[in-house]
Amino acid sequence: MIILGTNSIKDTGFDVANSCRFNSASNDHLNRTQTAGNRRKFTFSTWVKRCNPATRMALFLANRSGSNYDQLYLNESGYLEADFYHSGTQIFRYKTNALYRDTSAWYHMILAVDTEHDTASSRVRIYVNGLEVTSFSTETNPSENVDTHVNENSIVAYIGSDYNSNEPDYYLAETVMLDGTQATPTDFGEFDSDSGIWKPIDVSGLTFGTNGFYLDYKDSSALGNDAAGSNNFTVNNLTALDQSTDTCTNNFATMNPLDNYYFGGTFSDGNTTVLSKASGFTYCTSTFGVSAGKWYIEAKWTSGSYLRFGIVNSPSTAVDDNPGNSAGEAVYRADGALVLNGSESSGYGSSFASGDILSIALDCDNSKIYFAKNGVYQASGVPANGTGGTTITNVTTLTSGNYFFSFGDNDNGATSTMSYNFGNPPFAISSGNTDGNGYGNFEYAVPSGYFALNTKNLAEYG
C-alpha cells in the first residue's frame, strides 16, 4: 500500500511516543523467564508495523522448542495465526482468512484467551484494529480448562522470535500482556469519532497480573523495560538506534519493499535501509506519496558508487529504467549530476561518496526541489525563502498526481547501500534537529516551513 494525502487523524488524544524497530539481520529480540501465573486466562496486545512481507513474524512466543510452543504470529503470506502446540499435540490453532500484508500501516492485534469459558468458540478471541476476527481457514478450539505455556513457571517468553529462533523485521508499539484477564479491544483502544480510525488509549491503569507487562519502549537504554511493574525483558542485540518515533499515532514514511523493481533491493532497519543487488538495476520508492506541502528528508550513503537520490512520479513497477529518466522526475546523482525529466546536467553540484548525508527539500506548492550534501544546498539553493532550487513538473499534471522519494542504482557488478531518514533515522545523529512541529530527528536543520514526512504532518499540510 502507498499512503497519499491525509491518511491519518491529526490529533489522537493519546499519543504513543516510541516504538521498537526489530531487525532480523542482527537477531533482535526480547525475552524473560515467567513465574507461575494464570495459564488459562490472559490477553496479549500489540501494535505492529510489518516490514518484510514474505517472512514469518512472531508477535509473542512462550517456550521456544520444536514440539512445545505457544505463539501468535503473522505468517509468510500475511495471515494471522495463533498456534499452541504441546508435546507434539496441537491444543488449539486459528488462522485468519484475512491477510495483513500492508507494510505502510500500523495494525493493532489482540489474542484474548480464557480456556475456562463454557462456550468453546469464546475461549480464544482474536481482534484486529478494534474488530473481532470471525472468519478462519483453520479454527481448532481448545479443550475446556486446558493449560497453556503462557504464564507457566520457568518457561521463557519471547518478543521478536519464533519457535525456530527466527527473528522478524517489524516495529512494535504498546506491547501488553494481561495475566488473568480475557480483555476486549476497548481496554486498549477506541474508534476516533471524526475519522473512524482505530486508535490507542492509555493502558497504564489496566490490571496486569503476575506476569503481565507493558512495553512502551520509551527508555532507549532499556527497551525491554516494563512500564507497568518489574517484569522486564532481557534485551538481545537491540540498541538505542532501534528506538523509533514511528508509531501507531504518528506513522512515518519508509522505503516500500512492495515496490522493488526486479526485486533489486534488500530492505532492513525497518525498511529505512536499502541494499542494491550486485547486478542490474535497483529502483524503489517511499511508502508515502505527496501532492502538496513542503517536505524534508535525509539519507546516508554507506557503500557503492553509482547512486540516484531524488523524486519520481510513479512507483518503480510502472517503469523500466533508473529514477530520473522519465518525465516528472528529478534525481541527484553520485557524480554530482542532476538528472531532470530524462535530461542530464553534469555540472549541477558536488559529487558525493560513502558517509555523506544527503538532503531533499521538496516544495510541492511551488514546484521546486532542493538537494543538499552534508547540509550545503547545491546550485545556491535556499529552500527557506524559495530562491534557487530546481523547477520540477507541477504535481497536478503528473499521471499519478503525487511525488515519491526514490533510490536507484544501476552499477552492474557492485552493490550500494542507502539509509533513509524520514525523521526516524536508522543511523546515529550527532546534532538532532526537528521540524517546526517538533517531529523527526535530523542531522541538519530542517528549512523553515518544511516538515518530516509522517501522517500527522500529512493531515495538516498534505
C-alpha positions in Angstrom: 0.0 0.0 0.0 1.0 3.6 -0.6 -0.2 6.4 1.6 -1.4 9.5 -0.2 -2.5 12.8 1.2 -4.4 12.9 4.5 -4.4 9.3 5.7 -4.5 10.0 9.4 -6.2 12.0 12.1 -4.1 15.0 13.2 -4.6 14.6 16.9 -5.3 11.3 18.6 -5.9 12.4 22.2 -3.4 9.9 23.5 0.0 9.9 21.7 2.4 7.0 21.6 5.9 8.4 21.7 8.0 5.4 20.7 8.2 2.0 19.1 10.9 -0.6 18.9 12.4 -1.5 15.5 13.4 -5.2 15.2 15.9 -6.2 12.6 16.2 -9.9 11.7 19.8 -9.4 10.3 21.0 -8.6 13.8 18.8 -11.2 15.6 17.0 -8.6 17.7 14.6 -10.0 20.3 13.4 -9.7 23.9 13.0 -12.5 26.4 12.1 -13.1 30.1 11.5 -16.1 32.3 7.9 -16.3 33.5 6.9 -17.1 37.1 3.7 -19.1 38.0 0.6 -17.2 36.7 -2.7 -17.9 35.1 -2.1 -20.3 32.3 -5.8 -20.4 31.2 -6.8 -16.7 31.1 -4.6 -13.9 29.6 -4.5 -11.3 26.9 -1.7 -10.3 24.6 -2.0 -7.0 22.7 0.4 -5.1 20.5 0.6 -2.6 17.6 2.7 -3.8 14.8 4.0 -2.4 11.5 5.4 -5.2 9.4 8.4 -4.8 7.2 9.4 -7.8 5.1 6.1 -9.1 3.8 7.4 -12.5 2.9 8.7 -13.7 6.3 7.2 -15.1 9.4 6.7 -12.5 12.1 6.2 -13.8 15.6 4.5 -11.3 17.9 4.6 -13.4 21.1 6.1 -16.8 21.9 6.1 -18.9 25.1 8.6 -21.8 25.2 10.9 -21.9 22.2 11.2 -25.5 21.1 10.2 -27.6 18.1 7.4 -29.5 19.9 6.4 -27.2 22.7 5.4 -23.6 21.9 2.6 -21.1 22.1 2.8 -18.3 19.6 0.9 -15.6 17.9 2.4 -14.6 14.5 1.9 -13.3 11.0 2.9 -16.0 8.6 4.9 -15.7 5.3 1.7 -15.0 3.3 0.3 -12.4 5.7 -2.3 -14.5 7.6 -2.5 -14.0 11.4 -2.1 -17.3 13.2 -2.4 -18.4 16.9 -0.7 -21.8 17.2 -0.4 -23.5 20.6 1.5 -26.8 20.4 2.3 -29.1 23.4 4.5 -32.2 23.4 3.7 -32.8 19.7 -0.1 -32.2 20.1 -1.8 -29.1 18.9 -4.1 -27.8 21.7 -5.6 -25.0 19.5 -4.9 -23.2 16.3 -6.5 -20.3 14.4 -5.6 -19.0 11.0 -7.4 -16.0 9.6 -8.9 -15.8 6.1 -8.0 -12.1 6.1 -4.5 -11.0 5.0 -2.4 -8.4 6.8 0.4 -7.5 4.3 0.4 -3.7 4.3 4.0 -2.5 5.1 3.0 1.1 5.4 0.3 0.7 8.1 0.1 0.0 11.8 -2.1 -2.9 12.9 -3.5 -3.5 16.4 -3.6 -7.2 17.2 -5.1 -8.9 20.2 -5.1 -12.5 21.4 -7.5 -13.0 24.3 -7.7 -16.4 25.9 -10.0 -18.0 28.6 -9.9 -21.8 28.4 -12.3 -21.9 31.4 -15.1 -20.5 29.3 -18.2 -22.7 28.9 -18.5 -21.9 25.2 -15.8 -23.4 23.1 -15.9 -20.7 20.5 -15.3 -18.0 23.1 -12.2 -19.5 24.7 -9.9 -17.8 22.1 -10.8 -14.5 20.6 -8.7 -12.5 18.1 -9.1 -8.9 17.3 -7.6 -6.7 14.6 -8.0 -2.9 14.7 -10.8 -3.0 17.2 -12.9 -5.6 15.4 -13.2 -9.3 16.3 -12.0 -11.7 13.6 -14.6 -14.4 13.0 -13.6 -15.8 9.6 -10.8 -18.5 9.9 -9.5 -21.1 7.4 -8.4 -23.1 10.4 -10.3 -22.9 13.7 -9.4 -25.5 16.3 -10.8 -24.6 19.7 -9.0 -25.6 23.0 -10.5 -28.1 25.4 -12.1 -26.6 28.5 -9.6 -25.8 31.3 -6.5 -26.7 29.2 -3.3 -25.1 30.5 -1.0 -23.2 28.1 2.7 -22.4 28.3 1.8 -18.7 28.7 2.4 -17.7 32.3 3.9 -21.1 33.1 6.6 -21.1 35.8 10.2 -21.1 34.5 9.1 -21.0 30.8 10.7 -18.3 28.7 8.6 -15.8 26.9 9.8 -14.0 23.8 9.0 -10.9 21.8 10.5 -10.9 18.3 11.4 -14.6 18.0 9.6 -17.7 16.8 9.9 -21.3 17.9 12.7 -21.9 15.4 14.6 -18.9 16.7 13.8 -16.8 13.6 13.7 -13.1 14.3 11.4 -10.9 12.2 11.6 -7.4 10.7 8.9 -5.1 12.2 8.1 -2.2 14.5 6.2 -2.9 17.7 4.5 -0.4 20.0 2.3 -0.5 23.1 3.0 -4.2 23.7 0.9 -5.5 26.6 0.3 -8.8 28.5 -2.6 -9.1 31.0 -2.2 -12.2 33.2 -5.6 -13.3 34.5 -7.8 -11.3 32.2 -9.5 -12.1 28.9 -9.8 -8.4 27.7 -11.6 -6.8 24.8 -10.4 -4.1 22.3 -11.9 -1.2 24.3 -9.4 -1.9 27.0 -6.7 -0.9 24.6 -8.2 1.5 22.0 -11.2 3.3 20.6 -12.6 4.5 17.3 -11.9 8.1 16.6 -15.3 10.0 16.5 -14.4 12.0 13.4 -12.3 9.7 11.2 -13.5 6.3 12.4 -9.8 5.2 12.6 -9.0 2.8 15.4 -6.5 4.4 17.8 -4.8 3.6 21.1 -5.8 4.8 24.5 -3.8 4.9 27.8 -3.4 1.4 29.1 -1.4 2.2 32.2 -4.4 1.7 34.5 -5.1 -1.9 33.5 -4.6 -4.8 35.8 -1.6 -6.6 34.5 -1.3 -9.5 37.0 1.6 -11.7 38.0 3.3 -12.0 34.6 1.7 -9.0 32.9 3.8 -6.3 31.4 3.6 -3.0 29.4 6.4 -2.4 27.0 6.3 1.3 25.9 9.8 1.4 24.5 10.4 4.9 26.0 13.8 4.1 27.5 16.3 3.7 24.7 18.9 2.3 27.1 16.4 -0.4 28.3 14.0 -1.2 25.5 12.7 -4.3 27.5 11.6 -2.2 30.4 8.2 -3.0 31.9 6.4 0.4 32.4 3.7 -1.3 34.5 6.0 -3.1 37.0 9.1 -5.2 37.2 8.6 -7.9 34.6 11.4 -6.5 32.5 12.6 -8.3 29.4 16.3 -9.1 28.6 17.4 -7.1 25.5 19.2 -9.1 22.8 21.1 -7.0 20.2 18.7 -4.1 20.3 20.4 -0.7 20.7 19.3 2.9 21.2 19.1 3.2 17.4 16.3 0.7 17.5 14.0 3.1 19.4 11.8 4.9 16.9 9.3 7.7 16.8 7.4 5.8 14.0 4.3 4.8 16.0 0.6 3.9 15.8 -0.3 7.6 16.4 2.2 9.1 14.1 3.2 6.8 11.2 6.4 7.8 9.4 7.3 7.1 5.8 9.8 4.3 5.0 11.0 2.8 1.7 8.5 0.4 0.2 9.5 -3.3 -0.1 6.4 -3.9 -2.1 7.7 -1.5 -4.8 11.0 -3.2 -5.6 12.0 -3.1 -9.3 13.2 -6.5 -10.5 13.5 -7.4 -6.8 16.7 -5.4 -6.8 16.8 -4.1 -3.3 17.2 -5.8 0.1 15.4 -3.9 2.8 16.4 -3.7 6.5 16.3 -1.4 9.6 12.5 -1.2 9.4 12.6 -0.5 5.6 14.8 2.5 6.0 17.9 0.9 4.6 18.1 -0.5 1.1 21.0 -2.6 -0.3 21.1 -2.8 -4.1 21.7 -6.0 -5.9 25.1 -6.6 -7.4 24.0 -6.9 -11.0 21.4 -4.9 -12.8 19.0 -2.1 -11.7 17.7 -1.4 -8.3 14.8 1.1 -8.1 12.4 1.6 -5.2 10.2 4.4 -3.8 8.8 5.7 -0.5 5.6 4.4 1.1 4.1 7.9 1.2 3.4 10.0 -1.9 2.9 13.8 -1.6 0.9 16.2 -3.8 1.0 19.3 -1.6 3.1 20.9 1.1 6.8 21.1 1.8 8.8 18.1 2.9 12.3 17.3 4.2 14.2 14.0 4.2 17.8 12.9 4.7 19.7 9.8 3.6 23.2 8.5 4.3 25.1 6.7 1.7 27.2 4.0 3.2 28.6 2.0 0.3 28.6 1.8 -3.5 29.4 4.0 -6.4 26.5 4.8 -8.7 23.5 6.1 -6.9 20.5 8.2 -7.8 18.6 10.0 -5.0 15.5 12.1 -5.7 11.9 12.1 -6.6 9.8 10.2 -9.1 6.1 10.5 -10.1 5.2 6.8 -10.1 6.1 3.6 -8.3 9.0 1.6 -9.8 6.6 -1.1 -11.0 5.3 1.4 -13.6 8.7 2.0 -15.2 11.7 0.0 -16.6 14.6 2.3 -16.0 16.5 4.3 -13.4 14.8 7.1 -11.5 15.3 10.4 -13.2 15.0 9.1 -16.7 11.3 9.8 -17.2 9.2 13.0 -17.3 8.3 14.4 -13.9 11.4 13.1 -12.1 14.5 14.7 -10.6 17.5 13.0 -9.0 20.9 14.0 -7.7 23.5 11.5 -8.9 26.7 10.4 -7.1 28.9 12.1 -9.7 27.3 15.5 -8.9 25.0 15.5 -12.0 21.3 16.4 -11.9 19.0 14.2 -14.0 15.7 16.0 -14.6 12.9 14.7 -16.8 15.4 12.4 -18.5 18.0 15.1 -19.2 21.4 15.3 -17.5 23.2 18.4 -16.2 26.7 17.3 -15.3 27.8 20.5 -13.5 24.9 20.7 -11.1 26.7 20.1 -7.7 29.4 18.3 -5.8 29.9 14.6 -6.1 29.1 12.5 -3.0 30.6 9.4 -1.5 30.3 6.9 1.3 29.5 8.5 4.6 27.9 11.7 3.1 24.4 12.7 4.3 22.2 14.0 1.5 19.0 16.0 1.9 16.0 16.8 -0.1 13.7 19.8 0.5 10.7 19.2 -1.8 8.3 22.1 -2.3 5.2 20.7 -4.0 3.3 24.0 -3.7 5.8 26.0 -5.8 7.1 23.1 -7.9 10.7 23.2 -6.6 13.3 20.7 -5.3 16.5 21.4 -3.4 19.3 18.9 -2.9 22.0 19.2 -0.2 25.2 17.4 0.6 26.2 17.4 4.3 24.0 20.4 4.9 25.1 22.5 2.0 22.4 23.1 -0.7 23.6 22.7 -4.2 23.3 25.3 -7.0 22.9 28.1 -4.5 19.5 26.9 -3.4 17.8 28.4 -0.3 14.6 26.4 0.3 13.5 28.5 3.3 13.0 31.6 1.1 12.4 29.9 -2.2 15.4 31.1 -4.0 17.4 28.9 -6.4 16.5 25.3 -6.5 15.3 23.3 -9.4 11.9 23.7 -11.0 10.0 20.5 -11.3 6.8 19.5 -13.1 3.7 20.7 -11.4 2.4 17.8 -9.4 -1.2 18.4 -10.6 -0.1 17.5 -14.1 1.5 14.2 -13.2 -0.1 10.9 -14.1 -0.1 9.7 -10.5 -0.8 13.1 -9.0 1.9 12.5 -6.4 5.7 12.6 -6.0 7.5 9.7 -4.3 11.0 9.8 -2.8 13.3 7.3 -4.6 16.5 5.3 -4.6 18.2 4.0 -7.6 21.5 2.1 -8.5 22.5 0.6 -11.8 26.1 -0.2 -11.0 26.4 -3.6 -12.6 28.7 -5.8 -10.6 28.6 -3.8 -7.3 26.2 -3.1 -4.5 25.2 0.2 -2.9 23.6 0.9 0.4 21.5 4.0 1.3 19.8 4.6 4.7 16.8 6.9 4.6 15.8 9.2 7.4 12.2 10.4 7.1 12.6 11.6 10.7 13.1 8.1 12.1 16.8 7.6 11.5 18.5 4.2 11.3 21.9 5.8 11.8 23.4 7.8 14.6 22.5 11.5 14.6 25.2 13.8 16.1 23.2 17.0 16.3 19.4 16.3 16.4 17.0 18.7 14.6 13.2 18.5 14.4 10.8 20.2 12.1 8.6 23.2 13.1 6.1 20.8 14.7 8.8 19.1 16.8 8.7 15.9 14.7 11.7 14.0 13.4 15.4 13.6 14.3 17.7 15.0 11.6 21.4 15.7 11.3 20.8 19.1 9.7 18.4 21.9 10.3 15.0 21.5 8.7 14.3 24.6 6.5 11.6 26.8 7.9 8.2 25.7 6.5 9.3 22.2 5.6 8.2 19.1 7.6 9.1 15.5 8.3 7.0 13.0 6.2 4.6 11.5 8.7 0.8 11.1 9.0 0.3 14.0 11.5 2.1 16.4 9.2 0.3 15.0 6.1 -3.0 15.6 7.9 -2.1 19.2 8.4 -0.1 20.1 5.2 -0.6 17.3 2.7 
